[in-house]
Every structure is written in structure tokens, then in C-alpha cells.
Amino acid sequence: MSTSETTRFVRLRVELVLEVDDENAVTKAALDRITEDGDMPAEERVHAESAVTEDTAEALAYLVDPLSLVGEVPGVDLLQASWSGEQIDYDPDSPEWDLDEDDDEESTDDDGAGRAG
């Protein structure tokens, strides 16, 4: 296999830890995004509104748009995206949160929810 064949597809893993200091603002922004989505079926809209109202992590996951991260990158097309949000316990001083550790270890969490544009 040539180098061009082996590098045609790239999986880019990004992990973000966000501090939410205004849950109401996040929820409102997610609800606004749902309201603006004129193509969303009514049943899906009810489910989305319920999810983002009950869980700030779900609201953030709804607001994240992977296409906006790579949409302007020349020479690439987003083929598939998966993402999710969850509330976590975070201690920036803990070795568990060392971003340089385990860079080569592949994550096994492939059950995230999301949409690709």
C-alpha cells in the first residue's frame, strides 16, 4: 500500500474539559439552536429539548459542531463525527488529567452521540 493510500483517512481525537459557570446560559443557547433548526422533526425536537433542559452536558454536546472545527480546513471533508458530553469530577492537579500521558493509547469509547454536517 502506498503512503497516499494509508494516509487518506485520518481519525482526529479531541478531548475538551470545559468549566460551566452559567448552566442557564448554556441551556438557553441549546434551546435557541433547537428552535432555529427548521428541519428538525417535531418528535426529535421534543426529545432534544428535554435532553438539553435536564442535562447541561447534553446541552453542550448539542451546541458543539465538529463541522465548524474543520469546515474551513483546505483539502479535507468531514465524513463522520461522533461526540458526547458528560459531567465529570475534575482535578487539574491530578496525574489522571495529564494531557501528555497515554498519547498513544487508543480510546475505546466509540458510543458517543452526535451529528455530522
Secondary structure, 3 states (H helix, E strand, C coil): CCHHHHCCCCCCCCCCCCCCCCHHHHHHHHHHHHHHCCCCCHHHHHHHHHHHHHCHHHHHHHHCCHHHHHCCCCCCCCCCCCECCCCCCCCCCCHHHCCCCCCCCCCCCCCCECCCC
